[in-house]
Amino acid sequence: MPTNIDPQPDEIERSGVQITLEDQPAEADIRALVHNLVAYNDAHAEKEDWRRFAIFMRDGRGEIVGGLDGYTHWGWLFISHLWVAEALRGRGYGKRLVALAEGEALQRGCQHAYLDTFDFQALGFYQKLGYEVFGTLDGFPLGHTRYYLQKRSLGFEISSAS
């Protein structure tokens, strides 16, 4: 028997509020959602200072052969994506990209960092850079594990990694 997950369906109906699922939401609607959530957060925690950045590696033709993007927020660095072309891996470029991101985060007043990776990506690489696992999501994607890592003290010497 289906479970009613809406504890007050009559109240919603009386309020005139409509709930819709949209698979192609308007960007303005998403901005309104985020704006209102940030306003709520600002009223309950220190003011958000969310700032994005990216670091790129380019070859002689100007083509991107590696890079990192992330943001700083509430004293933390989040590394969203890190990629180095396969032909350039193992030469220290990934380590350099992370060091540059951590340096930028320190300049912005951050003391900590976090990121996520998969079992088929770079778990060992990040651990060699001082990141520690604080959570996992098994079966995402099916047959694999997603790892959530943090580094609690930016600016300290890291061990050798490529």
N, C-alpha and C positions, 0 to 999 in steps of 0.2 A: 504494500500500500504506500503511495507517495506521501512524503512528509511535507507539511506546510512549513517552508523555511521563512515565510514572512509572518512574524508574530502579530502584526496588526494590519491585515489587509483592508479592513473596513476603514481605518483611519486614513490610509493612503487614498482610498477611493473618495472619501469625503473631502480631503484636502484639495482635490483638483490637480494634484501632482501626477505627472506621467513619467514612468520609467521606461526608457528605450535603450536597446542595445544597437549600436551603430558600428558596422565593420569598416566604414570609411568616414570617421568623424571629421568635422571641419576643424582646421587648425585654430580658428578663433575660439571654438568651443573648448579645445584642449587648453589653450592659453588661459581662458576664464577659469577652468578647473584648477590649473596650477597656481594662478594668481591668488585665488581664494584660499587654497591650502597654504601657500606661503604666508599670507596675511594671518592665518590662524597660528602657524608655527611662530611667526614673529611675536605674537602676543604671549606665547608660552615658553619661548626659549630665546637665546640671544639672536639678534638679527642675522638673517641668512646673508652670507657673502659668497654666493655660488658664482664661480668664475671658471669658464672652460679654457683649455689650451690644447695645442697639438705641437708635436715635434716631428719633423719629416726628414727622411734620408732620401736624397735624389742622386741619380747617376749623372754622367756627363751630358746626357740629353735632356735632363730635367725631369725624367720619369721617377715616380716614387718607387723606391726599392725597400722601404721600411719606414716605420714610424710608430708613434704612440699618441693616443689622445686620452684625455681625462679631464678632471675638474677638481677644484678645491672647494671645500664647504665645511663650515663649522670646525675649522682647525684640522681637517683631514684631507688628504689627497686620495682621490679615487682614480685608479688606472683602469680605464674602460677597455681600451684595445691596444695591443702591442703586436706588431708583425714585422718580421725581417725576411726578405726574399731568401728562399732556400739556399741559393748559391752563396749567400753572405753569412749564413749562420755559423756559429762556432768561432767567430772572430772577435767577439767582445762588443758587437754593435748593440745587442739587446741590453747588456749590462750598462752601456753608455747611455742609452735612451732612458732607462729607469733612473740612473744617477742624475741625468738632466731634469727629469720630471720631479724627483725628490728635491733637487736643488731649487727649482721653481717654487715648489710647495713650501720649502723653508722660507724663501723670500716673501711668501704670502702669509707667513705666520703659522703654518701648519707644523704639527709635531708628530703626526701619525699618518699611516697610509693603509688602504685596503684595496682589494681587487678580487676577481674570481677567475678561475681557469678550469680546464677539464683534464681528466686523466690522460687524454691523448694529446695534450698541449704541453704546458711548461711548468708543471708543479715543482719538479726538482730544481729548475732554474730559479724560480722565485724563492724557494726555501734556501738556496745558497746565498741569496741576497738578503737574508734575514727575515723573510716573511714566514709566519706561522699559521697553520690551518686553525680556523675557529669554527668551521662548520662544513658540512657536506650535504649534497643533494644526490642521493643514489637514484639511478634510473633516468637521468636527464643528461643526454638523450638515452634512450633504452640501451642497456648494456654498458653504460658508462657512468661516471661520477663527476659532478661539478664540485669544485673545491672553493671555499671562501677563505681568503688569507688576509692577515693584517700584519703590520709592522708598527710597533708601539713607540719606537724612538727613531725618528729620522735624524740623519746627520752623523750617524756613527759608522765606523769602518765596516765594510762588508767583505765576506770571504770571496774567493775567486770563483767566477762563473762565466760562462760564455753565452 
